Amino acid sequence: MGVLEGCRGPHKTPIPEERICPVCGAEVEVFTVRGRISADSTCECGYVFHAEEQYVSPGLQKIFDEAKKRVEDDG
């Protein structure tokens, strides 16, 4: 069954995904394995999506930033 699933199986075969560049807002195609970038990809503006970088959506990043600010304010 390995031939039909790709050379490394469904959980290790890189899948192309579109990510938004945080610098210029352009869509960049990256290859991921289980949501993690498997190879460096560079945007036209020069921003590099590094391999194994954990992707956090802008909405979720906003929640993390707000929670961090509350913790810092509370001391």
mmJSON file of the N, C-alpha and C atoms, coordinates in Angstrom:
{"data_MODEL":{"atom_site":{
"group_PDB":["ATOM","ATOM","ATOM","ATOM","ATOM","ATOM","ATOM","ATOM","ATOM","ATOM","ATOM","ATOM","ATOM","ATOM","ATOM","ATOM","ATOM","ATOM","ATOM","ATOM","ATOM","ATOM","ATOM","ATOM","ATOM","ATOM","ATOM","ATOM","ATOM","ATOM","ATOM","ATOM","ATOM","ATOM","ATOM","ATOM","ATOM","ATOM","ATOM","ATOM","ATOM","ATOM","ATOM","ATOM","ATOM","ATOM","ATOM","ATOM","ATOM","ATOM","ATOM","ATOM","ATOM","ATOM","ATOM","ATOM","ATOM","ATOM","ATOM","ATOM","ATOM","ATOM","ATOM","ATOM","ATOM","ATOM","ATOM","ATOM","ATOM","ATOM","ATOM","ATOM","ATOM","ATOM","ATOM","ATOM","ATOM","ATOM","ATOM","ATOM","ATOM","ATOM","ATOM","ATOM","ATOM","ATOM","ATOM","ATOM","ATOM","ATOM","ATOM","ATOM","ATOM","ATOM","ATOM","ATOM","ATOM","ATOM","ATOM","ATOM","ATOM","ATOM","ATOM","ATOM","ATOM","ATOM","ATOM","ATOM","ATOM","ATOM","ATOM","ATOM","ATOM","ATOM","ATOM","ATOM","ATOM","ATOM","ATOM","ATOM","ATOM","ATOM","ATOM","ATOM","ATOM","ATOM","ATOM","ATOM","ATOM","ATOM","ATOM","ATOM","ATOM","ATOM","ATOM","ATOM","ATOM","ATOM","ATOM","ATOM","ATOM","ATOM","ATOM","ATOM","ATOM","ATOM","ATOM","ATOM","ATOM","ATOM","ATOM","ATOM","ATOM","ATOM","ATOM","ATOM","ATOM","ATOM","ATOM","ATOM","ATOM","ATOM","ATOM","ATOM","ATOM","ATOM","ATOM","ATOM","ATOM","ATOM","ATOM","ATOM","ATOM","ATOM","ATOM","ATOM","ATOM","ATOM","ATOM","ATOM","ATOM","ATOM","ATOM","ATOM","ATOM","ATOM","ATOM","ATOM","ATOM","ATOM","ATOM","ATOM","ATOM","ATOM","ATOM","ATOM","ATOM","ATOM","ATOM","ATOM","ATOM","ATOM","ATOM","ATOM","ATOM","ATOM","ATOM","ATOM","ATOM","ATOM","ATOM","ATOM","ATOM","ATOM","ATOM","ATOM","ATOM","ATOM","ATOM","ATOM","ATOM","ATOM","ATOM","ATOM","ATOM"],
"id":[1,2,3,4,5,6,7,8,9,10,11,12,13,14,15,16,17,18,19,20,21,22,23,24,25,26,27,28,29,30,31,32,33,34,35,36,37,38,39,40,41,42,43,44,45,46,47,48,49,50,51,52,53,54,55,56,57,58,59,60,61,62,63,64,65,66,67,68,69,70,71,72,73,74,75,76,77,78,79,80,81,82,83,84,85,86,87,88,89,90,91,92,93,94,95,96,97,98,99,100,101,102,103,104,105,106,107,108,109,110,111,112,113,114,115,116,117,118,119,120,121,122,123,124,125,126,127,128,129,130,131,132,133,134,135,136,137,138,139,140,141,142,143,144,145,146,147,148,149,150,151,152,153,154,155,156,157,158,159,160,161,162,163,164,165,166,167,168,169,170,171,172,173,174,175,176,177,178,179,180,181,182,183,184,185,186,187,188,189,190,191,192,193,194,195,196,197,198,199,200,201,202,203,204,205,206,207,208,209,210,211,212,213,214,215,216,217,218,219,220,221,222,223,224,225],
"type_symbol":["N","C","C","N","C","C","N","C","C","N","C","C","N","C","C","N","C","C","N","C","C","N","C","C","N","C","C","N","C","C","N","C","C","N","C","C","N","C","C","N","C","C","N","C","C","N","C","C","N","C","C","N","C","C","N","C","C","N","C","C","N","C","C","N","C","C","N","C","C","N","C","C","N","C","C","N","C","C","N","C","C","N","C","C","N","C","C","N","C","C","N","C","C","N","C","C","N","C","C","N","C","C","N","C","C","N","C","C","N","C","C","N","C","C","N","C","C","N","C","C","N","C","C","N","C","C","N","C","C","N","C","C","N","C","C","N","C","C","N","C","C","N","C","C","N","C","C","N","C","C","N","C","C","N","C","C","N","C","C","N","C","C","N","C","C","N","C","C","N","C","C","N","C","C","N","C","C","N","C","C","N","C","C","N","C","C","N","C","C","N","C","C","N","C","C","N","C","C","N","C","C","N","C","C","N","C","C","N","C","C","N","C","C","N","C","C","N","C","C","N","C","C","N","C","C"],
"label_atom_id":["N","CA","C","N","CA","C","N","CA","C","N","CA","C","N","CA","C","N","CA","C","N","CA","C","N","CA","C","N","CA","C","N","CA","C","N","CA","C","N","CA","C","N","CA","C","N","CA","C","N","CA","C","N","CA","C","N","CA","C","N","CA","C","N","CA","C","N","CA","C","N","CA","C","N","CA","C","N","CA","C","N","CA","C","N","CA","C","N","CA","C","N","CA","C","N","CA","C","N","CA","C","N","CA","C","N","CA","C","N","CA","C","N","CA","C","N","CA","C","N","CA","C","N","CA","C","N","CA","C","N","CA","C","N","CA","C","N","CA","C","N","CA","C","N","CA","C","N","CA","C","N","CA","C","N","CA","C","N","CA","C","N","CA","C","N","CA","C","N","CA","C","N","CA","C","N","CA","C","N","CA","C","N","CA","C","N","CA","C","N","CA","C","N","CA","C","N","CA","C","N","CA","C","N","CA","C","N","CA","C","N","CA","C","N","CA","C","N","CA","C","N","CA","C","N","CA","C","N","CA","C","N","CA","C","N","CA","C","N","CA","C","N","CA","C","N","CA","C","N","CA","C","N","CA","C","N","CA","C","N","CA","C"],
"label_alt_id":[null,null,null,null,null,null,null,null,null,null,null,null,null,null,null,null,null,null,null,null,null,null,null,null,null,null,null,null,null,null,null,null,null,null,null,null,null,null,null,null,null,null,null,null,null,null,null,null,null,null,null,null,null,null,null,null,null,null,null,null,null,null,null,null,null,null,null,null,null,null,null,null,null,null,null,null,null,null,null,null,null,null,null,null,null,null,null,null,null,null,null,null,null,null,null,null,null,null,null,null,null,null,null,null,null,null,null,null,null,null,null,null,null,null,null,null,null,null,null,null,null,null,null,null,null,null,null,null,null,null,null,null,null,null,null,null,null,null,null,null,null,null,null,null,null,null,null,null,null,null,null,null,null,null,null,null,null,null,null,null,null,null,null,null,null,null,null,null,null,null,null,null,null,null,null,null,null,null,null,null,null,null,null,null,null,null,null,null,null,null,null,null,null,null,null,null,null,null,null,null,null,null,null,null,null,null,null,null,null,null,null,null,null,null,null,null,null,null,null,null,null,null,null,null,null],
"label_comp_id":["MET","MET","MET","GLY","GLY","GLY","VAL","VAL","VAL","LEU","LEU","LEU","GLU","GLU","GLU","GLY","GLY","GLY","CYS","CYS","CYS","ARG","ARG","ARG","GLY","GLY","GLY","PRO","PRO","PRO","HIS","HIS","HIS","LYS","LYS","LYS","THR","THR","THR","PRO","PRO","PRO","ILE","ILE","ILE","PRO","PRO","PRO","GLU","GLU","GLU","GLU","GLU","GLU","ARG","ARG","ARG","ILE","ILE","ILE","CYS","CYS","CYS","PRO","PRO","PRO","VAL","VAL","VAL","CYS","CYS","CYS","GLY","GLY","GLY","ALA","ALA","ALA","GLU","GLU","GLU","VAL","VAL","VAL","GLU","GLU","GLU","VAL","VAL","VAL","PHE","PHE","PHE","THR","THR","THR","VAL","VAL","VAL","ARG","ARG","ARG","GLY","GLY","GLY","ARG","ARG","ARG","ILE","ILE","ILE","SER","SER","SER","ALA","ALA","ALA","ASP","ASP","ASP","SER","SER","SER","THR","THR","THR","CYS","CYS","CYS","GLU","GLU","GLU","CYS","CYS","CYS","GLY","GLY","GLY","TYR","TYR","TYR","VAL","VAL","VAL","PHE","PHE","PHE","HIS","HIS","HIS","ALA","ALA","ALA","GLU","GLU","GLU","GLU","GLU","GLU","GLN","GLN","GLN","TYR","TYR","TYR","VAL","VAL","VAL","SER","SER","SER","PRO","PRO","PRO","GLY","GLY","GLY","LEU","LEU","LEU","GLN","GLN","GLN","LYS","LYS","LYS","ILE","ILE","ILE","PHE","PHE","PHE","ASP","ASP","ASP","GLU","GLU","GLU","ALA","ALA","ALA","LYS","LYS","LYS","LYS","LYS","LYS","ARG","ARG","ARG","VAL","VAL","VAL","GLU","GLU","GLU","ASP","ASP","ASP","ASP","ASP","ASP","GLY","GLY","GLY"],
"label_asym_id":["A","A","A","A","A","A","A","A","A","A","A","A","A","A","A","A","A","A","A","A","A","A","A","A","A","A","A","A","A","A","A","A","A","A","A","A","A","A","A","A","A","A","A","A","A","A","A","A","A","A","A","A","A","A","A","A","A","A","A","A","A","A","A","A","A","A","A","A","A","A","A","A","A","A","A","A","A","A","A","A","A","A","A","A","A","A","A","A","A","A","A","A","A","A","A","A","A","A","A","A","A","A","A","A","A","A","A","A","A","A","A","A","A","A","A","A","A","A","A","A","A","A","A","A","A","A","A","A","A","A","A","A","A","A","A","A","A","A","A","A","A","A","A","A","A","A","A","A","A","A","A","A","A","A","A","A","A","A","A","A","A","A","A","A","A","A","A","A","A","A","A","A","A","A","A","A","A","A","A","A","A","A","A","A","A","A","A","A","A","A","A","A","A","A","A","A","A","A","A","A","A","A","A","A","A","A","A","A","A","A","A","A","A","A","A","A","A","A","A","A","A","A","A","A","A"],
"label_entity_id":["1","1","1","1","1","1","1","1","1","1","1","1","1","1","1","1","1","1","1","1","1","1","1","1","1","1","1","1","1","1","1","1","1","1","1","1","1","1","1","1","1","1","1","1","1","1","1","1","1","1","1","1","1","1","1","1","1","1","1","1","1","1","1","1","1","1","1","1","1","1","1","1","1","1","1","1","1","1","1","1","1","1","1","1","1","1","1","1","1","1","1","1","1","1","1","1","1","1","1","1","1","1","1","1","1","1","1","1","1","1","1","1","1","1","1","1","1","1","1","1","1","1","1","1","1","1","1","1","1","1","1","1","1","1","1","1","1","1","1","1","1","1","1","1","1","1","1","1","1","1","1","1","1","1","1","1","1","1","1","1","1","1","1","1","1","1","1","1","1","1","1","1","1","1","1","1","1","1","1","1","1","1","1","1","1","1","1","1","1","1","1","1","1","1","1","1","1","1","1","1","1","1","1","1","1","1","1","1","1","1","1","1","1","1","1","1","1","1","1","1","1","1","1","1","1"],
"label_seq_id":[1,1,1,2,2,2,3,3,3,4,4,4,5,5,5,6,6,6,7,7,7,8,8,8,9,9,9,10,10,10,11,11,11,12,12,12,13,13,13,14,14,14,15,15,15,16,16,16,17,17,17,18,18,18,19,19,19,20,20,20,21,21,21,22,22,22,23,23,23,24,24,24,25,25,25,26,26,26,27,27,27,28,28,28,29,29,29,30,30,30,31,31,31,32,32,32,33,33,33,34,34,34,35,35,35,36,36,36,37,37,37,38,38,38,39,39,39,40,40,40,41,41,41,42,42,42,43,43,43,44,44,44,45,45,45,46,46,46,47,47,47,48,48,48,49,49,49,50,50,50,51,51,51,52,52,52,53,53,53,54,54,54,55,55,55,56,56,56,57,57,57,58,58,58,59,59,59,60,60,60,61,61,61,62,62,62,63,63,63,64,64,64,65,65,65,66,66,66,67,67,67,68,68,68,69,69,69,70,70,70,71,71,71,72,72,72,73,73,73,74,74,74,75,75,75],
"pdbx_PDB_ins_code":[null,null,null,null,null,null,null,null,null,null,null,null,null,null,null,null,null,null,null,null,null,null,null,null,null,null,null,null,null,null,null,null,null,null,null,null,null,null,null,null,null,null,null,null,null,null,null,null,null,null,null,null,null,null,null,null,null,null,null,null,null,null,null,null,null,null,null,null,null,null,null,null,null,null,null,null,null,null,null,null,null,null,null,null,null,null,null,null,null,null,null,null,null,null,null,null,null,null,null,null,null,null,null,null,null,null,null,null,null,null,null,null,null,null,null,null,null,null,null,null,null,null,null,null,null,null,null,null,null,null,null,null,null,null,null,null,null,null,null,null,null,null,null,null,null,null,null,null,null,null,null,null,null,null,null,null,null,null,null,null,null,null,null,null,null,null,null,null,null,null,null,null,null,null,null,null,null,null,null,null,null,null,null,null,null,null,null,null,null,null,null,null,null,null,null,null,null,null,null,null,null,null,null,null,null,null,null,null,null,null,null,null,null,null,null,null,null,null,null,null,null,null,null,null,null],
"Cartn_x":[0.805,0.0,0.849,2.13,2.981,3.048,2.953,3.025,1.826,0.665,-0.537,-0.614,0.078,0.016,1.149,2.032,3.198,4.375,5.554,6.736,6.875,6.282,6.464,5.138,4.055,2.764,2.05,0.775,-0.033,0.362,0.994,1.322,2.684,3.433,4.754,4.929,3.939,4.034,3.723,4.649,4.396,3.189,2.394,1.188,1.341,1.073,1.168,0.023,0.351,-0.634,-0.301,-1.308,-1.098,-1.003,0.022,0.183,0.268,-0.132,-0.094,1.209,1.937,3.182,2.868,3.498,3.23,3.819,4.695,5.328,4.514,4.202,3.546,2.113,1.689,0.315,0.088,1.131,0.99,0.796,0.122,-0.023,1.243,1.756,2.975,2.661,3.056,2.85,4.0,3.653,4.635,4.222,5.156,4.855,4.875,3.804,3.67,3.455,3.814,3.528,2.845,1.569,0.774,0.789,0.713,0.638,1.962,3.05,4.366,5.086,5.741,6.447,7.626,7.699,8.729,9.956,9.859,11.001,10.889,12.034,12.013,11.353,10.536,9.902,10.083,10.353,10.614,9.556,9.064,8.1,8.867,8.152,8.774,9.409,8.871,9.407,10.674,10.982,12.192,11.945,10.713,10.415,10.554,11.159,11.383,10.516,9.708,8.989,9.962,10.435,11.448,10.824,11.564,11.119,10.884,9.84,9.433,8.884,8.684,8.079,6.601,6.141,4.739,3.904,2.902,2.035,0.922,0.729,-0.363,-1.172,-2.454,-3.3,-3.333,-3.58,-3.61,-4.619,-5.776,-6.778,-6.301,-5.673,-5.15,-3.969,-3.136,-2.007,-2.503,-3.601,-4.177,-4.608,-5.215,-5.636,-4.412,-3.343,-2.125,-1.521,-1.486,-0.909,-1.703,-3.044,-3.89,-3.695,-3.601,-3.391,-2.032,-1.008,0.331,0.331,-0.389,-0.448,-1.127,-2.219,-2.914,-2.007,-1.239,-0.322,0.743,1.284,2.312,1.735,0.485,-0.149,-0.447,-0.804,-1.141,0.119,1.242,2.515,2.668],
"Cartn_y":[-1.21,0.0,1.275,1.166,2.341,3.081,2.367,3.004,3.923,3.501,4.305,5.487,5.408,6.458,7.465,7.295,8.144,7.405,7.856,7.114,7.037,7.972,7.943,7.844,7.535,7.388,8.719,8.69,9.905,10.895,10.432,11.341,11.989,11.602,12.183,12.753,12.623,13.154,14.652,15.504,16.948,17.312,18.24,18.702,20.196,20.665,22.105,22.86,23.988,24.858,26.301,27.143,28.574,29.24,30.04,30.813,32.282,33.145,34.592,35.142,35.878,36.495,37.586,37.551,38.572,39.939,40.003,41.266,41.991,41.291,41.967,41.499,40.414,39.934,39.048,38.715,37.867,36.408,35.636,34.208,33.503,32.607,31.86,30.38,29.572,28.136,27.526,26.805,26.09,24.623,23.765,22.347,21.994,21.342,21.022,19.531,19.108,17.757,17.953,17.591,17.763,19.211,20.158,21.57,22.261,21.53,22.122,22.218,23.317,23.542,22.576,21.861,20.842,21.322,22.448,22.988,24.511,25.198,26.66,27.139,28.176,28.817,30.321,30.996,32.429,33.185,34.269,35.159,36.075,36.666,37.601,38.795,39.174,40.325,39.97,38.664,38.237,37.538,37.57,36.88,35.382,34.684,33.247,32.516,31.595,30.669,29.523,29.395,28.389,27.024,25.978,24.611,24.415,23.64,23.305,24.498,25.614,26.768,26.466,26.641,26.383,27.553,27.269,28.312,28.628,29.896,30.347,31.339,31.079,31.966,33.35,34.405,35.756,35.906,35.272,35.363,34.733,33.572,32.889,33.653,34.244,35.037,36.222,36.839,37.97,37.53,36.353,35.832,35.597,34.996,34.773,36.087,37.097,38.386,39.051,38.976,39.566,38.86,37.536,36.777,37.108,37.22,37.564,38.938,39.879,41.252,41.247,40.469,40.384,39.819,38.788,38.19,39.19,39.923,40.925,42.05,42.466,43.545,43.113,41.843,41.34,41.054,40.962,40.756,39.381],
"Cartn_z":[0.0,0.0,0.0,0.29,0.333,-0.984,-2.1,-3.413,-3.63,-3.185,-3.374,-2.419,-1.29,-0.274,-0.409,-1.327,-1.419,-0.809,-1.045,-0.623,0.886,1.617,3.064,3.816,3.139,3.802,3.952,4.314,4.348,5.433,6.505,7.601,7.446,6.412,6.204,4.804,3.951,2.602,2.638,2.186,2.187,1.325,1.82,1.142,0.873,-0.351,-0.608,0.067,0.7,1.347,1.0,1.037,0.839,2.211,2.416,3.644,3.259,4.172,3.944,4.517,3.699,4.139,5.165,6.352,7.363,7.02,6.03,5.65,4.583,3.483,2.361,2.117,2.76,2.6,1.383,0.65,-0.535,-0.122,-0.984,-0.741,-1.21,-0.373,-0.671,-0.526,-1.506,-1.41,-0.623,0.441,1.243,1.309,1.618,1.764,3.234,3.688,5.094,5.322,6.521,7.002,8.347,8.4,9.622,10.117,9.209,9.569,9.795,9.777,9.978,8.641,8.408,7.153,7.058,5.931,5.777,5.01,4.316,3.572,3.537,3.586,3.533,2.251,2.368,1.214,1.366,0.264,0.3,-0.476,0.119,-0.535,-1.49,-2.416,-3.363,-2.652,-1.48,-0.75,0.025,0.109,0.799,2.127,2.634,3.89,3.686,4.645,4.543,5.567,5.078,5.943,6.205,7.419,7.741,7.993,7.65,7.889,9.377,9.688,11.057,11.832,11.177,11.835,12.079,13.291,13.601,13.103,12.306,11.766,12.758,13.028,13.88,13.057,12.926,12.138,12.781,11.997,12.557,13.695,13.59,14.654,15.942,15.842,17.017,17.605,16.748,17.233,18.042,17.624,18.358,19.762,19.864,21.166,22.054,21.495,22.264,22.75,21.851,22.219,23.333,23.257,24.3,25.633,25.608,26.842,27.45,26.615,27.106,27.747,27.122,27.673,29.038,29.177,30.463,31.546,31.213,32.192,32.592,31.621,31.94,32.79,32.506,33.276,34.708,34.886,36.225,37.065,36.398,37.074,37.55],
"occupancy":[1.0,1.0,1.0,1.0,1.0,1.0,1.0,1.0,1.0,1.0,1.0,1.0,1.0,1.0,1.0,1.0,1.0,1.0,1.0,1.0,1.0,1.0,1.0,1.0,1.0,1.0,1.0,1.0,1.0,1.0,1.0,1.0,1.0,1.0,1.0,1.0,1.0,1.0,1.0,1.0,1.0,1.0,1.0,1.0,1.0,1.0,1.0,1.0,1.0,1.0,1.0,1.0,1.0,1.0,1.0,1.0,1.0,1.0,1.0,1.0,1.0,1.0,1.0,1.0,1.0,1.0,1.0,1.0,1.0,1.0,1.0,1.0,1.0,1.0,1.0,1.0,1.0,1.0,1.0,1.0,1.0,1.0,1.0,1.0,1.0,1.0,1.0,1.0,1.0,1.0,1.0,1.0,1.0,1.0,1.0,1.0,1.0,1.0,1.0,1.0,1.0,1.0,1.0,1.0,1.0,1.0,1.0,1.0,1.0,1.0,1.0,1.0,1.0,1.0,1.0,1.0,1.0,1.0,1.0,1.0,1.0,1.0,1.0,1.0,1.0,1.0,1.0,1.0,1.0,1.0,1.0,1.0,1.0,1.0,1.0,1.0,1.0,1.0,1.0,1.0,1.0,1.0,1.0,1.0,1.0,1.0,1.0,1.0,1.0,1.0,1.0,1.0,1.0,1.0,1.0,1.0,1.0,1.0,1.0,1.0,1.0,1.0,1.0,1.0,1.0,1.0,1.0,1.0,1.0,1.0,1.0,1.0,1.0,1.0,1.0,1.0,1.0,1.0,1.0,1.0,1.0,1.0,1.0,1.0,1.0,1.0,1.0,1.0,1.0,1.0,1.0,1.0,1.0,1.0,1.0,1.0,1.0,1.0,1.0,1.0,1.0,1.0,1.0,1.0,1.0,1.0,1.0,1.0,1.0,1.0,1.0,1.0,1.0,1.0,1.0,1.0,1.0,1.0,1.0,1.0,1.0,1.0,1.0,1.0,1.0],
"B_iso_or_equiv":[0.0,0.0,0.0,0.0,0.0,0.0,0.0,0.0,0.0,0.0,0.0,0.0,0.0,0.0,0.0,0.0,0.0,0.0,0.0,0.0,0.0,0.0,0.0,0.0,0.0,0.0,0.0,0.0,0.0,0.0,0.0,0.0,0.0,0.0,0.0,0.0,0.0,0.0,0.0,0.0,0.0,0.0,0.0,0.0,0.0,0.0,0.0,0.0,0.0,0.0,0.0,0.0,0.0,0.0,0.0,0.0,0.0,0.0,0.0,0.0,0.0,0.0,0.0,0.0,0.0,0.0,0.0,0.0,0.0,0.0,0.0,0.0,0.0,0.0,0.0,0.0,0.0,0.0,0.0,0.0,0.0,0.0,0.0,0.0,0.0,0.0,0.0,0.0,0.0,0.0,0.0,0.0,0.0,0.0,0.0,0.0,0.0,0.0,0.0,0.0,0.0,0.0,0.0,0.0,0.0,0.0,0.0,0.0,0.0,0.0,0.0,0.0,0.0,0.0,0.0,0.0,0.0,0.0,0.0,0.0,0.0,0.0,0.0,0.0,0.0,0.0,0.0,0.0,0.0,0.0,0.0,0.0,0.0,0.0,0.0,0.0,0.0,0.0,0.0,0.0,0.0,0.0,0.0,0.0,0.0,0.0,0.0,0.0,0.0,0.0,0.0,0.0,0.0,0.0,0.0,0.0,0.0,0.0,0.0,0.0,0.0,0.0,0.0,0.0,0.0,0.0,0.0,0.0,0.0,0.0,0.0,0.0,0.0,0.0,0.0,0.0,0.0,0.0,0.0,0.0,0.0,0.0,0.0,0.0,0.0,0.0,0.0,0.0,0.0,0.0,0.0,0.0,0.0,0.0,0.0,0.0,0.0,0.0,0.0,0.0,0.0,0.0,0.0,0.0,0.0,0.0,0.0,0.0,0.0,0.0,0.0,0.0,0.0,0.0,0.0,0.0,0.0,0.0,0.0,0.0,0.0,0.0,0.0,0.0,0.0],
"pdbx_formal_charge":[null,null,null,null,null,null,null,null,null,null,null,null,null,null,null,null,null,null,null,null,null,null,null,null,null,null,null,null,null,null,null,null,null,null,null,null,null,null,null,null,null,null,null,null,null,null,null,null,null,null,null,null,null,null,null,null,null,null,null,null,null,null,null,null,null,null,null,null,null,null,null,null,null,null,null,null,null,null,null,null,null,null,null,null,null,null,null,null,null,null,null,null,null,null,null,null,null,null,null,null,null,null,null,null,null,null,null,null,null,null,null,null,null,null,null,null,null,null,null,null,null,null,null,null,null,null,null,null,null,null,null,null,null,null,null,null,null,null,null,null,null,null,null,null,null,null,null,null,null,null,null,null,null,null,null,null,null,null,null,null,null,null,null,null,null,null,null,null,null,null,null,null,null,null,null,null,null,null,null,null,null,null,null,null,null,null,null,null,null,null,null,null,null,null,null,null,null,null,null,null,null,null,null,null,null,null,null,null,null,null,null,null,null,null,null,null,null,null,null,null,null,null,null,null,null],
"auth_seq_id":[1,1,1,2,2,2,3,3,3,4,4,4,5,5,5,6,6,6,7,7,7,8,8,8,9,9,9,10,10,10,11,11,11,12,12,12,13,13,13,14,14,14,15,15,15,16,16,16,17,17,17,18,18,18,19,19,19,20,20,20,21,21,21,22,22,22,23,23,23,24,24,24,25,25,25,26,26,26,27,27,27,28,28,28,29,29,29,30,30,30,31,31,31,32,32,32,33,33,33,34,34,34,35,35,35,36,36,36,37,37,37,38,38,38,39,39,39,40,40,40,41,41,41,42,42,42,43,43,43,44,44,44,45,45,45,46,46,46,47,47,47,48,48,48,49,49,49,50,50,50,51,51,51,52,52,52,53,53,53,54,54,54,55,55,55,56,56,56,57,57,57,58,58,58,59,59,59,60,60,60,61,61,61,62,62,62,63,63,63,64,64,64,65,65,65,66,66,66,67,67,67,68,68,68,69,69,69,70,70,70,71,71,71,72,72,72,73,73,73,74,74,74,75,75,75],
"auth_comp_id":["MET","MET","MET","GLY","GLY","GLY","VAL","VAL","VAL","LEU","LEU","LEU","GLU","GLU","GLU","GLY","GLY","GLY","CYS","CYS","CYS","ARG","ARG","ARG","GLY","GLY","GLY","PRO","PRO","PRO","HIS","HIS","HIS","LYS","LYS","LYS","THR","THR","THR","PRO","PRO","PRO","ILE","ILE","ILE","PRO","PRO","PRO","GLU","GLU","GLU","GLU","GLU","GLU","ARG","ARG","ARG","ILE","ILE","ILE","CYS","CYS","CYS","PRO","PRO","PRO","VAL","VAL","VAL","CYS","CYS","CYS","GLY","GLY","GLY","ALA","ALA","ALA","GLU","GLU","GLU","VAL","VAL","VAL","GLU","GLU","GLU","VAL","VAL","VAL","PHE","PHE","PHE","THR","THR","THR","VAL","VAL","VAL","ARG","ARG","ARG","GLY","GLY","GLY","ARG","ARG","ARG","ILE","ILE","ILE","SER","SER","SER","ALA","ALA","ALA","ASP","ASP","ASP","SER","SER","SER","THR","THR","THR","CYS","CYS","CYS","GLU","GLU","GLU","CYS","CYS","CYS","GLY","GLY","GLY","TYR","TYR","TYR","VAL","VAL","VAL","PHE","PHE","PHE","HIS","HIS","HIS","ALA","ALA","ALA","GLU","GLU","GLU","GLU","GLU","GLU","GLN","GLN","GLN","TYR","TYR","TYR","VAL","VAL","VAL","SER","SER","SER","PRO","PRO","PRO","GLY","GLY","GLY","LEU","LEU","LEU","GLN","GLN","GLN","LYS","LYS","LYS","ILE","ILE","ILE","PHE","PHE","PHE","ASP","ASP","ASP","GLU","GLU","GLU","ALA","ALA","ALA","LYS","LYS","LYS","LYS","LYS","LYS","ARG","ARG","ARG","VAL","VAL","VAL","GLU","GLU","GLU","ASP","ASP","ASP","ASP","ASP","ASP","GLY","GLY","GLY"],
"auth_asym_id":["A","A","A","A","A","A","A","A","A","A","A","A","A","A","A","A","A","A","A","A","A","A","A","A","A","A","A","A","A","A","A","A","A","A","A","A","A","A","A","A","A","A","A","A","A","A","A","A","A","A","A","A","A","A","A","A","A","A","A","A","A","A","A","A","A","A","A","A","A","A","A","A","A","A","A","A","A","A","A","A","A","A","A","A","A","A","A","A","A","A","A","A","A","A","A","A","A","A","A","A","A","A","A","A","A","A","A","A","A","A","A","A","A","A","A","A","A","A","A","A","A","A","A","A","A","A","A","A","A","A","A","A","A","A","A","A","A","A","A","A","A","A","A","A","A","A","A","A","A","A","A","A","A","A","A","A","A","A","A","A","A","A","A","A","A","A","A","A","A","A","A","A","A","A","A","A","A","A","A","A","A","A","A","A","A","A","A","A","A","A","A","A","A","A","A","A","A","A","A","A","A","A","A","A","A","A","A","A","A","A","A","A","A","A","A","A","A","A","A","A","A","A","A","A","A"],
"auth_atom_id":["N","CA","C","N","CA","C","N","CA","C","N","CA","C","N","CA","C","N","CA","C","N","CA","C","N","CA","C","N","CA","C","N","CA","C","N","CA","C","N","CA","C","N","CA","C","N","CA","C","N","CA","C","N","CA","C","N","CA","C","N","CA","C","N","CA","C","N","CA","C","N","CA","C","N","CA","C","N","CA","C","N","CA","C","N","CA","C","N","CA","C","N","CA","C","N","CA","C","N","CA","C","N","CA","C","N","CA","C","N","CA","C","N","CA","C","N","CA","C","N","CA","C","N","CA","C","N","CA","C","N","CA","C","N","CA","C","N","CA","C","N","CA","C","N","CA","C","N","CA","C","N","CA","C","N","CA","C","N","CA","C","N","CA","C","N","CA","C","N","CA","C","N","CA","C","N","CA","C","N","CA","C","N","CA","C","N","CA","C","N","CA","C","N","CA","C","N","CA","C","N","CA","C","N","CA","C","N","CA","C","N","CA","C","N","CA","C","N","CA","C","N","CA","C","N","CA","C","N","CA","C","N","CA","C","N","CA","C","N","CA","C","N","CA","C","N","CA","C","N","CA","C","N","CA","C","N","CA","C","N","CA","C"],
"pdbx_PDB_model_num":[1,1,1,1,1,1,1,1,1,1,1,1,1,1,1,1,1,1,1,1,1,1,1,1,1,1,1,1,1,1,1,1,1,1,1,1,1,1,1,1,1,1,1,1,1,1,1,1,1,1,1,1,1,1,1,1,1,1,1,1,1,1,1,1,1,1,1,1,1,1,1,1,1,1,1,1,1,1,1,1,1,1,1,1,1,1,1,1,1,1,1,1,1,1,1,1,1,1,1,1,1,1,1,1,1,1,1,1,1,1,1,1,1,1,1,1,1,1,1,1,1,1,1,1,1,1,1,1,1,1,1,1,1,1,1,1,1,1,1,1,1,1,1,1,1,1,1,1,1,1,1,1,1,1,1,1,1,1,1,1,1,1,1,1,1,1,1,1,1,1,1,1,1,1,1,1,1,1,1,1,1,1,1,1,1,1,1,1,1,1,1,1,1,1,1,1,1,1,1,1,1,1,1,1,1,1,1,1,1,1,1,1,1,1,1,1,1,1,1,1,1,1,1,1,1]
}}}
